[in-house]
Amino acid sequence: MGTRIATFFHFKELRTNFKTETLAGITTFISMVYILFVNPNVLGATGMDKGAVFTATAMATAFGCILMGVLANYPFALSAGLGINAFFAYSVCIGMKIPWQTAMSGVLIAAVLFVLLTAVKLRELIINAIPTDLKAAIGGGIGLFIAFLGFNNGGLVVANKDTLVSLGSLTTPTTLLTIAGLLITLFLMSARIPGAIFIGMVLSSIIGMGTGLIKLPSALVAGVPSIKSTFLVSLSNLDKINTPQLFVVVLTFLLVTFFDTAGTLIGLAEQAGYMKNNQMPRVGRALAADSTTMLVGSLLGTSPMSVYVESSAGIAVGGRSGFTAVVTGIMFVLATFFSPLLSVITSQITAPALIIVGVLMAKSLAQVNWNKFEVAAPAFLIAIGMPLTYSISDGIALGFIAYPITMIAAKRGKEVGLMMYGLAIIFVIFLWILNQ
């Protein structure tokens, strides 16, 4: 069996082995398992059953990781994207007052489009049409938005009628728990401890239970929560995607996942040394695994799936083949039996994780050419627009509309492709519709 695995995943060519790949897979799992507790909390705000979201997320993640490993032979893990899940819950369902069932149908349609665009190889063309600076701004802006959610959920930033927002009470016990978790995670991340985010959540949960701020779970292991309330709901609500507003939501699901996946794939490929002549081998297979996973996730009942930057943790310890991703997927299947721990993972426990992930995503802002105002201005509008409007799509709209204008003013209008002019028009219509 070991020889067959080594041959199938090309261990010899990639200079790796069974032990290294297994350790890398477990490391990646530890680094990203927090999503099983964060995603139910985020999507639970819409009224979705947290247990069902827990199982749907775990199974979709397992499917995606194994498919990526077997189909593309890359050590890249996939799961519900942070940022896009916040858009799903807070912007679409809560902000636009769209039922989660209808929003899930929007994810399904976006996933089908994803698969089709991948099949005809249009994804690469569209991705290439978006300027690198704006791609970086989108990733960084989502990071700022996620961090803002973390500060708010943890009680560190609260609403204030005089100043819009202000620092929360630092004497509130639950806020102090958030601060403790954040300090612990910051220390672990700075010390380069594998699985720092997950370990930080575990330690802060123990502190919460020890101080009585969090109730002890009734058990550690239990049966897998049913996904009956979310399974195939996206199919039964397709007829409700019938307004311009919802079509724009679908487009946003598509665009945001587009940029997130593209940037992450390239970053991980560079880290692992896969890039050859600025090209990524087997990129078509990787994109196929990604789009198929998003489709499966929408049917199971979870927000859009994407490649996870936490895969870098497994790559850092030597993971080079798809077997790393397969091991990660198997670990997520086993994790479904630990659903009782959901009650322990409160918003104060997940808040530090959101803030740290925000930090990790914000680093992409360094790729923006801030010395060129015509580029820096739309990039800034994207990044700052997301947290200030409490909407990822609004932030993208502001930047994409401004970009052709600033480029034309700088006498660089010919550098703006037709795709960008088209997207600018689409987003003008998008903002007009939202304000009717």
Secondary structure by P-SEA (a helix, b strand, c coil): caaaaaaaaccccccccaaaaaaaaaaaaaaccaaaaaaaaaaacccccaaaaaaaaaaaaaaaaaaaaaaccccccccccaaaaaaacccccccccccaaaaaaaaaaaaaaaaaaaaacaaaaaaaaccaaaaaaaaaaaaaaaaaaaaaaaccbbbbccccccccccccaaaaaaaaaaaaaaaaaaacccaaaaaaaaaaaaaaaaaccccccccccccccccccccccccccccccccaaaaaaaaaaaaaaaaaaaaaaaaaaaaacccccccccaaaaaaaaaaaaaaaaaaacccbbbbbccaaaaaaaccccaaaaaaaaaaaaaaccccccccccccccaaaaaaaaaaaaaccccccccccaaaaaaaaaaaaaaaaaccaaaaaaaaaaaaaaaaaaacccccccaaaaaaaaaaaaaaaaaac
